[in-house]
């Protein structure tokens, strides 16, 4: 009894190490890829065939079809991807996940040559672990640290695989185990066993690894392995189905497509393969299977299922729609889906996209507000109020979402983007607030019939053009994370500050000469203050982007250094400033 207990403990320890290694590898690979995962999946899956190859590539990289599928469910739930785009990616993920089985099949390498011995897990795992720990502990580069984590994860995975194989070695001589394995040659029992095991540990790669470990006992035949592998493909759908709980209809349909793809693929295989076998028995089914044979069968089935069902992807889509009919009431897409938090790099990329959309809304609100000064329209005023309300909602949603990511391990790039977003979304929201203030000043001008002199009109036209240009530059730079465009914003803010000062000076002179009224001066003060603050908030956003890009100075220190000429960018700053001064200039009043 003690012997069996020790073997079970060893088996569970090996499985734990195996799963830990997969988790470490996957997360480190995600950090290395960063938000590019979303860009690749969402923007390059324009048709089902592209989606297939992308899903295969991404899954092969992050070593988890479940992670890819959950990501896709989140994209569909957020409105980033359509259900049709998701189908190809899901099919590709099923093929991509077979890479793990080929890596694990290295345990079956035999031979005395140096190359063969080098690639055996007993040699390769310690070697990669040594390199990995060196990168992880002694390198300051985040990229090398992530590479080190990947190598350490690989070492843990291979060591866990070896532990499981060693723990199950004694089963070679156990009669009860041989009978158990023979029972799995019954297709239905084997499929059920594979599905249940994979559903419990929520990883088809891990369950395939366990099956490969069992090959060391010599009790695993092709007849046993085939139905278990079929069941593993069904069991891997559990994670995706769980992720759709509480999601919108399209996201739930995405989870169903994943399930239907595997169910239909298994059904076709069972009917054709075992149907032929009933007429002409497959003699190879009694042959013993090795780790490489398991990898070959796993890959072969998934490729065959894809070749059959990829051209019929629209039928799977229709089946999903039949299961979950169209909703009677339009559902508003979720801006920031919590499903994406499972892949922090993707979640940050999505938050940046939404924040970019928020910046464009503030830009639109500001442009509309300035137009009201000359031609006040109540409908446009209401539109500005609505845009301001939406920016408030976006700020709350983005802020809350980002706070859930602050404790996660991120790449340097993603961590900087997280900081930029946290620091800048309030600035963007404040610009929308000032757009409302500008529109209220325009409403007051309209209702009180305040008239501006021709020269005053010219002054306001110049500063409004400068503020509009500054806001457009900021929204564009922020949405695309373009640092070159961001560098144009701060010198323009300084030009606007000079324009405000000059306009106020001109107003005081006109007031003394009796060419202007105090009432106009109050309205002018409100407008200039709003323009100045909008430009200042644009500067805050741009400066935060630039100084965070290299993780150097705080914003205030960066600005001081920039203006003093002590930074490399100072010369460009001066050049841009002089260009803007000549472009946005107020003629002298005669």
matplotlib code that plots the C-alpha trace (Angstrom):
import matplotlib.pyplot as plt

x = [0.0, 2.8, 4.5, 1.4, 0.9, 4.4, 3.9, 0.7, 2.5, 5.3, 2.8, 0.9, 4.1, 5.2, 1.8, 2.0, 5.5, 4.3, 1.4, 3.5, 6.1, 3.3, 1.9, 5.3, 6.2, 2.8, 2.8, 6.4, 5.7, 2.7, 4.8, 7.4, 4.7, 3.0, -0.2, 0.9, -1.1, -4.3, -3.1, -2.3, -5.4, -8.0, -6.7, -5.2, -8.0, -10.0, -10.9, -11.3, -8.1, -5.9, -7.5, -6.6, -2.9, -2.9, -4.6, -2.2, 0.8, -0.3, -1.2, 2.1, 3.8, 1.9, 1.5, -2.2, -5.2, -7.4, -5.7, -6.1, -9.8, -10.5, -8.8, -10.9, -14.1, -13.1, -12.5, -15.9, -17.5, -15.9, -16.8, -13.1, -13.8, -16.8, -17.9, -16.9, -13.4, -13.2, -14.0, -10.7, -8.7, -10.3, -9.6, -6.0, -5.6, -6.5, -3.6, -1.2, -1.6, -0.2, 3.3, 3.5, 3.1, 6.0, 8.2, 7.3, 8.0, 11.7, 11.5, 11.3, 14.7, 17.0, 20.6, 24.2, 25.2, 26.0, 23.1, 20.5, 21.8, 21.8, 18.2, 17.0, 15.1, 17.6, 20.3, 18.3, 16.2, 19.1, 21.0, 18.1, 17.4, 20.9, 20.8, 17.3, 18.2, 21.2, 19.0, 16.3, 18.5, 21.5, 20.2, 18.6, 16.9, 13.2, 13.4, 16.2, 14.4, 11.3, 13.4, 14.9, 11.4, 10.5, 13.5, 12.8, 9.2, 10.5, 12.8, 9.9, 7.6, 10.2, 11.2, 7.5, 7.1, 10.0, 8.6, 5.3, 6.9, 9.1, 6.1, 4.1, 7.0, 5.8, 2.5, 4.2, 3.7, 0.3, -2.4, -5.3, -3.7, -3.4, -7.1, -8.0, -6.0, -7.7, -11.1, -10.2, -9.9, -13.7, -14.2, -16.9, -15.1, -11.9, -13.4, -15.2, -12.0, -10.0, -12.7, -13.1, -9.4, -8.8, -11.9, -10.6, -7.1, -8.3, -5.4, -5.3, -1.5, -1.2, -3.6, -1.7, 1.5, 0.1, -0.9, 2.7, 4.0, 1.9, 3.6, 6.6, 4.5, 4.1, 0.4, -0.7, -1.7, -2.9, -6.4, -6.2, -4.6, -6.9, -10.2, -8.5, -7.0, -10.4, -11.9, -9.1, -10.1, -13.6, -12.5, -10.3, -13.6, -14.4, -12.2, -13.7, -17.3, -16.6, -15.3, -18.5, -20.6, -22.1, -20.8, -22.9, -24.6, -21.8, -19.2, -21.3, -21.7, -17.9, -17.5, -20.1, -18.3, -15.2, -17.3, -19.1, -15.9, -14.4, -17.7, -18.3, -14.7, -14.7, -18.1, -16.8, -13.7, -15.5, -18.1, -15.5, -12.6, -14.5, -17.0, -14.2, -12.6, -15.9, -15.5, -11.7, -10.0, -7.2, -4.3, -2.1, -4.5, -2.9, 0.6, 2.2, 2.3, 5.2, 5.4, 6.1, 3.2, 0.9, 2.1, 1.6, -2.0, -2.8, -1.6, -3.0, -6.5, -6.6, -5.3, -7.7, -10.7, -9.6, -9.3, -12.8, -14.5, -12.6, -14.4, -17.7, -17.1, -20.4, -22.3, -20.7, -21.6, -25.3, -25.3, -24.2, -26.9, -29.5, -28.5, -28.4, -30.8, -30.4, -31.3, -34.6, -33.0, -29.6, -26.8, -24.2, -20.7, -18.7, -15.9, -13.4, -14.0, -12.6, -11.9, -9.0, -7.4, -6.2, -3.7, -2.6, -0.6, -3.8, -5.9, -3.5, -3.6, -7.4, -7.5, -5.2, -7.5, -10.5, -8.5, -7.6, -11.3, -11.9, -9.3, -11.0, -14.3, -12.8, -11.2, -14.6, -16.3, -13.7, -14.1, -17.8, -17.7, -15.5, -17.8, -20.7, -19.0, -20.0, -23.1, -24.8, -26.9, -28.8, -28.6, -24.8, -24.7, -26.6, -24.2, -21.2, -22.9, -23.4, -19.8, -18.7, -20.9, -19.3, -15.8, -16.7, -17.9, -14.8, -12.5, -14.3, -14.3, -10.6, -9.4, -11.2, -10.0, -6.4, -6.3, -7.0, -3.8, -1.5, -0.4, 0.3, 3.7, 4.1, 6.8, 8.6, 6.7, 3.3, 4.1, 5.0, 1.8, -0.2, 1.4, 0.8, -2.9, -3.3, -1.8, -3.4, -7.1, -8.1, -6.4, -8.4, -11.6, -10.9, -10.6, -14.1, -15.2, -13.6, -15.4, -18.7, -17.5, -16.6, -20.0, -21.7, -19.7, -20.9, -24.5, -24.1, -22.7, -25.7, -28.3, -26.9, -26.0, -22.5, -20.7, -17.0, -14.9, -13.4, -10.0, -11.2, -12.7, -9.4, -7.6, -10.1, -9.8, -6.1, -6.0, -8.9, -7.0, -3.9, -5.9, -7.7, -4.4, -2.9, -5.8, -5.8, -2.1, -2.5, -5.4, -3.5, -0.3, -2.0, -4.2, -1.2, 1.4, 3.5, 6.2, 7.3, 3.8, 3.7, 6.9, 5.0, 2.5, 4.4, 6.0, 2.5, 1.2, 3.8, 2.8, -0.9, 0.2, 1.9, -1.2, -3.4, -1.1, -1.1, -4.9, -5.4, -3.0, -4.8, -8.1, -6.9, -5.7, -9.0, -10.8, -8.8, -9.5, -13.3, -13.3, -14.5, -16.9, -16.4, -19.1, -17.1, -14.1, -15.7, -16.7, -13.3, -11.6, -13.8, -12.9, -9.2, -9.0, -10.7, -8.4, -5.3, -6.4, -7.2, -3.7, -2.1, -3.9, -2.8, 0.8, 0.4, -0.6, 2.2, 4.9, 3.8, 4.1, 7.6, 9.1, 7.5, 8.8, 12.3, 11.3, 13.4, 12.3, 9.1, 6.9, 7.8, 11.5, 11.4, 9.7, 12.3, 15.1, 13.5, 13.2, 16.6, 18.3, 19.9, 18.1, 18.8, 15.3, 15.7, 16.9, 13.8, 11.6, 13.0, 12.6, 9.0, 8.2, 9.5, 7.5, 4.3, 5.0, 5.1, 2.2, -0.2, 0.5, -1.7, -1.1, -0.4, -3.4, -3.2]
y = [0.0, 2.4, 1.6, 2.6, 5.7, 6.9, 6.3, 8.3, 11.1, 11.0, 11.0, 13.9, 15.8, 15.2, 16.4, 19.5, 20.2, 19.6, 22.0, 24.6, 24.4, 24.9, 27.8, 29.5, 29.0, 30.3, 33.4, 34.3, 33.8, 36.1, 38.8, 38.4, 38.8, 41.6, 43.2, 42.2, 39.0, 41.0, 43.0, 39.8, 37.9, 40.6, 42.5, 39.8, 37.2, 38.8, 35.4, 31.9, 30.6, 33.4, 32.9, 29.2, 29.8, 32.7, 30.5, 27.7, 30.0, 31.8, 28.5, 26.9, 30.0, 30.2, 26.4, 26.5, 26.1, 26.9, 30.3, 31.1, 30.1, 32.1, 35.1, 34.7, 34.4, 37.7, 39.4, 38.4, 39.4, 42.8, 43.3, 43.1, 40.0, 38.6, 35.0, 34.1, 35.4, 33.4, 30.1, 29.9, 30.9, 28.2, 25.5, 26.7, 26.5, 22.8, 22.1, 24.5, 22.7, 19.5, 21.1, 20.3, 16.6, 16.7, 18.4, 15.8, 13.0, 13.8, 11.3, 8.5, 9.4, 6.5, 6.2, 6.7, 9.6, 13.0, 14.7, 12.2, 12.3, 16.1, 16.3, 13.7, 15.4, 14.0, 16.2, 19.0, 19.9, 20.6, 22.4, 24.7, 25.2, 26.4, 28.9, 29.9, 30.6, 32.6, 34.9, 35.1, 36.0, 37.9, 39.8, 43.2, 42.9, 42.1, 40.3, 38.0, 37.5, 36.3, 34.0, 32.7, 32.0, 30.2, 27.9, 27.3, 26.4, 24.0, 22.4, 22.0, 20.6, 18.0, 17.1, 16.7, 14.4, 12.3, 12.1, 10.9, 8.3, 7.0, 6.9, 4.8, 2.4, -0.2, -0.6, -2.8, -5.8, -4.9, -7.1, -4.8, -1.9, -4.0, -4.8, -1.2, -0.1, -2.8, -1.5, 1.9, 0.3, 0.4, 3.7, 5.1, 4.3, 5.7, 8.9, 9.3, 8.8, 11.2, 13.9, 13.6, 13.7, 16.7, 18.4, 18.1, 19.4, 21.8, 21.1, 18.8, 19.2, 17.9, 14.9, 14.0, 14.2, 11.8, 9.4, 9.7, 8.9, 5.8, 4.6, 3.7, 0.9, -0.8, -1.2, 1.6, 0.3, 2.3, 0.8, 2.3, 5.6, 6.6, 6.9, 8.6, 11.2, 11.8, 12.3, 14.8, 17.0, 17.2, 17.7, 20.7, 22.6, 22.8, 25.9, 27.8, 26.9, 28.1, 31.4, 32.1, 32.1, 35.6, 36.6, 37.9, 35.7, 35.9, 34.9, 31.9, 31.0, 31.1, 28.6, 26.4, 26.5, 25.2, 22.4, 21.5, 21.5, 18.8, 16.8, 16.7, 15.8, 13.0, 11.7, 11.6, 9.9, 7.3, 6.5, 6.3, 4.7, 2.2, 1.6, 0.5, -1.5, -3.5, -4.7, -4.9, -5.0, -2.6, -4.9, -2.0, -1.3, -4.0, -2.6, -0.8, 3.0, 5.2, 8.8, 9.9, 7.7, 9.6, 12.9, 11.7, 10.5, 13.7, 15.9, 13.7, 13.7, 17.5, 18.2, 15.7, 17.3, 20.7, 19.7, 18.4, 21.1, 24.3, 24.5, 23.9, 26.7, 28.4, 25.3, 25.4, 29.1, 28.3, 25.5, 27.9, 30.4, 27.7, 26.8, 30.4, 32.4, 36.1, 38.3, 40.3, 43.4, 44.8, 44.1, 46.8, 45.3, 45.1, 47.7, 45.9, 42.2, 40.7, 37.5, 39.2, 39.8, 36.2, 37.5, 40.8, 41.9, 41.6, 43.3, 46.3, 46.5, 46.5, 49.2, 51.3, 50.9, 52.0, 54.9, 55.9, 55.9, 58.1, 60.6, 60.8, 61.4, 64.3, 65.6, 65.5, 67.2, 70.0, 70.6, 70.8, 73.2, 75.7, 75.7, 76.9, 80.3, 81.4, 79.3, 78.0, 74.9, 73.3, 69.8, 70.1, 71.3, 68.2, 66.0, 67.6, 66.8, 63.2, 62.9, 64.3, 61.7, 58.9, 60.0, 59.9, 56.3, 55.4, 56.9, 54.9, 51.7, 52.0, 53.0, 50.1, 47.7, 48.8, 48.6, 44.8, 44.5, 46.4, 43.3, 41.2, 40.4, 42.5, 43.1, 46.5, 47.8, 46.8, 48.1, 51.5, 51.5, 50.7, 53.6, 56.0, 55.0, 55.4, 58.9, 60.2, 59.1, 61.8, 64.4, 63.2, 63.3, 66.9, 68.0, 66.8, 68.8, 71.9, 71.3, 71.6, 74.8, 76.2, 75.3, 76.9, 80.1, 80.0, 79.5, 82.6, 84.6, 83.5, 84.2, 87.6, 88.5, 89.4, 90.8, 90.5, 93.1, 92.0, 91.9, 89.9, 87.4, 87.0, 86.4, 83.7, 82.1, 81.8, 80.3, 78.0, 76.7, 76.1, 74.3, 72.1, 71.2, 70.4, 68.2, 66.3, 65.7, 64.4, 62.1, 60.7, 60.3, 58.7, 56.3, 55.0, 55.4, 57.5, 59.3, 61.5, 63.0, 63.3, 65.4, 68.1, 68.7, 70.4, 73.2, 73.9, 74.2, 76.9, 78.8, 78.6, 80.0, 82.9, 83.5, 83.6, 86.2, 88.3, 88.2, 89.2, 92.1, 93.2, 93.0, 95.2, 97.8, 97.8, 98.1, 101.2, 102.7, 102.0, 99.6, 96.6, 95.9, 94.3, 91.8, 90.6, 90.4, 87.9, 85.6, 86.0, 85.0, 81.9, 80.9, 81.6, 79.7, 76.6, 76.8, 77.1, 74.2, 72.0, 72.6, 71.9, 68.6, 67.7, 68.5, 66.3, 63.3, 63.8, 64.4, 61.3, 59.2, 60.5, 60.3, 56.9, 55.5, 55.2, 55.1, 58.1, 61.4, 62.5, 64.7, 68.0, 67.2, 66.1, 69.4, 71.5, 69.5, 69.8, 73.6, 74.1, 72.4, 69.6, 66.8, 65.5, 66.4, 70.1, 71.2, 69.7, 71.2, 74.7, 74.1, 73.0, 75.9, 78.5, 76.8, 77.0, 80.6, 81.6, 79.4, 80.6, 84.3, 87.3, 90.4, 93.6, 95.7, 99.2]
z = [0.0, 0.9, -2.5, -4.4, -2.3, -3.0, -6.7, -6.7, -4.9, -7.5, -10.3, -9.0, -8.3, -11.9, -13.2, -11.0, -12.4, -15.9, -15.6, -13.9, -16.7, -19.3, -17.4, -17.0, -20.6, -21.9, -19.7, -20.5, -24.3, -23.9, -22.2, -25.0, -27.7, -25.8, -27.2, -30.7, -30.1, -30.3, -33.4, -35.2, -34.3, -34.6, -37.6, -39.7, -39.6, -42.4, -43.8, -42.4, -44.0, -42.7, -39.3, -39.4, -40.0, -37.4, -34.8, -35.4, -35.2, -32.0, -30.3, -31.2, -29.7, -26.4, -26.2, -25.2, -27.4, -24.4, -23.9, -27.6, -27.6, -24.4, -26.0, -29.1, -27.0, -25.3, -28.7, -30.0, -26.7, -27.0, -30.7, -31.8, -34.0, -35.7, -35.2, -38.7, -38.1, -34.9, -36.6, -38.5, -35.5, -33.4, -36.0, -36.2, -32.5, -32.5, -34.9, -33.2, -29.8, -31.2, -31.2, -27.4, -28.1, -30.5, -27.9, -25.4, -27.8, -27.3, -24.4, -27.0, -28.7, -28.8, -29.8, -28.5, -30.7, -29.1, -30.9, -29.8, -26.2, -26.2, -27.2, -24.7, -21.8, -19.2, -20.9, -22.6, -19.6, -17.2, -20.0, -20.8, -17.1, -16.5, -19.3, -18.2, -14.6, -15.8, -17.9, -15.3, -12.4, -13.8, -16.9, -16.5, -19.9, -19.6, -22.9, -21.7, -18.4, -20.3, -22.4, -19.2, -17.9, -21.1, -20.7, -17.1, -17.9, -20.6, -18.0, -15.5, -18.3, -19.4, -15.8, -14.9, -17.9, -16.8, -13.3, -14.6, -16.8, -13.9, -11.5, -14.0, -14.9, -12.3, -14.2, -16.8, -14.5, -13.2, -14.7, -13.6, -15.5, -18.7, -18.4, -17.8, -20.9, -23.0, -21.9, -23.4, -26.8, -26.7, -28.7, -26.4, -23.1, -24.5, -25.7, -22.4, -20.4, -22.6, -22.4, -18.6, -17.9, -20.2, -18.8, -15.3, -15.9, -18.6, -20.9, -23.9, -24.0, -20.4, -21.0, -24.2, -22.1, -19.6, -22.4, -23.7, -20.2, -20.1, -23.2, -21.1, -19.5, -22.9, -22.3, -24.6, -28.1, -31.0, -30.3, -26.8, -27.8, -30.7, -28.8, -25.8, -28.1, -29.7, -26.2, -25.3, -28.2, -26.8, -23.2, -24.2, -25.0, -21.3, -20.7, -23.6, -22.6, -19.0, -20.3, -22.2, -19.0, -18.7, -22.1, -24.9, -27.5, -30.1, -27.5, -26.5, -30.1, -30.4, -27.6, -29.2, -32.6, -30.8, -29.2, -32.4, -34.5, -32.2, -31.7, -35.5, -36.2, -33.7, -35.0, -38.6, -37.5, -35.4, -38.2, -41.0, -39.2, -37.0, -39.8, -42.1, -39.3, -38.8, -42.4, -42.8, -39.3, -38.7, -37.8, -36.5, -33.6, -31.5, -32.0, -29.1, -29.4, -28.4, -27.5, -31.1, -32.3, -29.9, -31.3, -34.9, -34.2, -32.3, -35.2, -37.9, -36.5, -36.0, -39.5, -41.0, -39.1, -40.2, -43.9, -43.7, -41.7, -42.7, -46.1, -44.2, -41.6, -42.5, -41.6, -38.1, -37.9, -38.8, -36.3, -33.6, -34.6, -34.5, -31.0, -29.8, -32.0, -32.7, -29.7, -29.9, -28.5, -29.6, -27.2, -26.8, -27.2, -24.0, -24.1, -21.9, -21.4, -18.2, -20.1, -21.7, -18.2, -18.5, -21.1, -19.6, -22.7, -24.8, -22.1, -22.1, -25.9, -25.8, -23.1, -25.2, -28.2, -26.1, -24.7, -28.2, -29.1, -26.1, -27.3, -30.7, -29.0, -27.0, -30.2, -31.9, -28.9, -28.9, -32.7, -32.5, -29.5, -31.3, -34.2, -32.0, -31.4, -34.9, -35.5, -32.3, -32.9, -29.9, -31.5, -31.8, -28.1, -27.1, -29.1, -27.2, -23.9, -25.0, -26.0, -22.7, -20.8, -22.9, -22.1, -18.4, -18.8, -20.7, -18.1, -15.3, -17.3, -18.4, -14.9, -13.2, -15.8, -15.6, -11.8, -12.1, -14.1, -11.8, -9.9, -12.9, -14.5, -17.6, -20.2, -20.0, -23.0, -21.6, -18.1, -19.6, -21.6, -18.5, -16.7, -19.6, -19.7, -16.0, -16.0, -19.2, -19.3, -16.8, -19.0, -22.0, -20.0, -18.9, -22.5, -23.1, -20.0, -21.4, -24.7, -22.7, -21.1, -24.5, -25.9, -22.9, -23.5, -27.1, -25.9, -23.8, -26.7, -28.8, -26.2, -25.1, -28.6, -27.7, -30.7, -31.3, -33.2, -36.5, -35.0, -32.0, -34.4, -36.1, -32.8, -31.8, -35.3, -34.9, -31.4, -32.2, -35.2, -33.0, -30.3, -32.9, -34.5, -31.1, -30.1, -33.4, -33.1, -29.5, -30.4, -33.4, -31.4, -28.5, -30.6, -32.5, -29.8, -32.2, -30.3, -33.3, -33.5, -29.7, -29.9, -31.9, -29.1, -26.3, -28.4, -29.8, -26.2, -25.5, -28.7, -27.5, -24.1, -25.8, -28.0, -24.9, -23.3, -26.4, -26.9, -23.3, -23.7, -26.9, -25.1, -22.3, -24.8, -26.6, -23.3, -22.4, -25.8, -25.5, -28.4, -26.3, -23.5, -20.1, -20.9, -23.9, -21.7, -19.3, -22.2, -23.7, -20.4, -20.2, -23.8, -23.4, -20.1, -21.7, -24.8, -22.6, -20.3, -23.3, -24.7, -21.3, -21.0, -24.5, -23.4, -20.3, -22.5, -25.1, -22.5, -20.5, -23.6, -24.4, -21.0, -20.3, -23.6, -22.1, -18.4, -17.6, -15.9, -14.3, -16.6, -14.8, -14.8, -18.4, -19.5, -17.6, -19.2, -22.6, -22.5, -21.0, -23.9, -21.9, -23.9, -27.4, -28.4, -27.3, -30.8, -32.4, -29.8, -30.6, -34.3, -33.9, -31.6, -34.1, -36.9, -34.9, -34.0, -37.6, -38.5, -35.7, -35.4, -34.6, -36.7, -34.8, -34.1, -35.7]

ax = plt.figure().add_subplot(projection="3d")
ax.plot(x, y, z, "-o")
ax.set_aspect("equal")
plt.show()
